[in-house]
Structures are given as C-alpha cells and as structure tokens.
Amino acid sequence: MIIIHRTNSENQDFIELVKQLDKELASRDGELHSFYDHYNKITGIKNVVVAYRGNIAAGCGAIKQFEEGVFEVKRMFVKLDFRNQGIASFILTELEKWCLDLGNEKLILETGIGQPEAIRFYKKHGFKSIPNFGQYAEIQNSVCFEKYLNS
C-alpha cells in the first residue's frame, strides 16, 4: 500500500530522496547539471509530498508558487527499486489536488530531453508541451509543460 504524506522541505525523507535525485540527474545532465542545480534548491518549499511503501520513503515531489494562479512541479523522483509501480502517479495526483486546494488551477514544469521516461509520464498525465519558460527559455536541453486543472 502507498501512503502519501504532505509535508515541507524540512522533511528528512524528502531531503534524502532529493540527494538521490540529484545524483541521478548529475549523470544525465552532464555539464548542465550545475546550471539546473542552481534552480532546484529545496530550502523553504512549503508543499512537498513523500510517498511511502510500508515504512520506506519511495518517492517525492513538490509544488512551488511560480506566479499568481500557477504552481511549478519540482523535485519529482521515485527510487529505482520502486519505479513502474504507479508511485509517481500517486505523487502527481496529490500535488494536483494540493494545487487546487491552494486555489491554483495551473501547473507548469521543466524536465530534460535526457529524461524521456519523464516526458512520456507527463504527457500521459495530461501535460501539454509549451515554450520553455523563465530561466529555461534559452536552454535547448529543457522541455517545458503545462496542465490546466479542472479542465
């Protein structure tokens, strides 16, 4: 059974999962990792979910205010041993609910072209490709998406 826990970025399980995420991304992103790392600090994130299978923290995700009415999905990760079990879908569903609970109707996100499984995942969950936004506007390695909730 999967248990989803709403928390914040001070949660120790979230911190440990993000360390594993960063290690994986460093190998995928290569020389661009330091650029991305600059925008992926977790200090002060108020809306974090951690997914547990039993007592084990299996995955995480977060949302962060981007602009009025819009939250950005950040730090989505599922441990290798727990992938392809629907955990990422549970995490994303909870983040979408939380976004709506906070009065926001749109999510955006960025992922890399070196993460084809993430691209497929977001498309499968109703995210549509958009022009790269913000700090990712000129980064050819980035792929950005949006999803309107309640539509």
Number of C-alpha atoms within 10 A of each C-alpha: 6 17 17 18 15 19 15 19 19 14 13 11 18 26 16 11 22 23 12 16 18 18 12 12 18 16 11 15 18 10 10 13 15 12 13 19 12 8 11 13 13 18 10 10 16 16 19 27 26 26 26 18 14 10 9 12 22 24 28 30 24 28 25 19 16 14 9 10 14 20 24 19 25 22 20 21 25 25 15 10 8 14 13 10 11 11 23 23 15 18 26 20 13 21 22 23 14 18 24 17 10 11 12 19 19 19 24 22 21 20 20 18 16 16 15 10 10 17 19 11 13 19 15 11 12 13 20 14 17 14 13 17 16 8 10 18 12 11 13 10 13 18 21 20 22 22 21 15 15 8 6
